[in-house]
Amino acid sequence: MPQTNLTERELQCLYYTACGLREREIAELLGISPHTTRVHMVNDKKRLGARNKTHSVMIALLSGKLDLQVIRKDKQFIGNQG
């Protein structure tokens, strides 16, 4: 069974992925390199037993690790930037 405990940073990367941000945008927002963002996303996939980023987001949503209502609200806010 996959390990489902995610670090705070892994959850942040997954959360912003669910909001529609690209790795480069997530890296800039969190003040980390794009490579580090990719490492966190790979760890998300491994720990959740997912096949890809979309699958990781779905598993996190269904397991309650991500909140769809918060994502919807923040996605609207993020989409209105710039």
N, C-alpha and C positions, 0 to 999 in steps of 0.2 A: 504494500500500500504506500502511495506517495506521502512524503512528509508535507503537511499542510501549514506548518507555522512559517509565516513569511516575516522577514524583517520589516521595520518601518519604511526603509528606503525602497525595498521591493514592492511594498504595498503602494507607496507613492508613485512609483514608475507605472505600476499596473493601473492605478487610478487615473493618471493623466493619459495613459493609452486609451482607457475607456472613454475619456473626454474627447478623444480624437486627435491628440497631439502626436507628432512624430518624435522619434528618438532624439533628434537634434534639438527640438523645441523643449522636450522634457529636460534634457541635459542643461540647457540654458536656464530654464526656470529653477532647477534645483542646484545650480552651481557646480555641476559635475561634468565630466567629459562624455561625449557620445558613446565612447567605448564602455565606460562604466555603466551607462544606462543600458547598453546591450547586455552586459554581464548580469545586471539585475533582472532583466527580462528573461534571459536564459534560465536563471535560477528560479524565477516564477514558474516557468514551464515545467522544469524538473520537479519542483516541490509540489506542484498541483497535478502532475501527471498529464499535462496538456500537450497537444500536438503543435500548437502555434499560439500567437498572441491572442487571437480572437477566442480560441478555446480557453486560454488562461482567464480572460475576462469573464467568459460565461461561467466557468467553474467558480470563480471568485464571487460573482453575483449570486449564483444559486446556493452557495455555501454561506452567504451573509457576510463575507469579508469586504465586499463593496456594496454600497447603498445606491440603488438606481435613482432614487429621488434626489440625492445629493449630486450625483453625476449629471442629471438633467439640468439642475439649477446652475452648476458650475460650467457646464458645456455652453449654456446660453451666455454666461458672463465671459468666458474665454473667447467665444465666437464673436463677441462685440468689441474685442480689443483690436487696436490698430486698424 
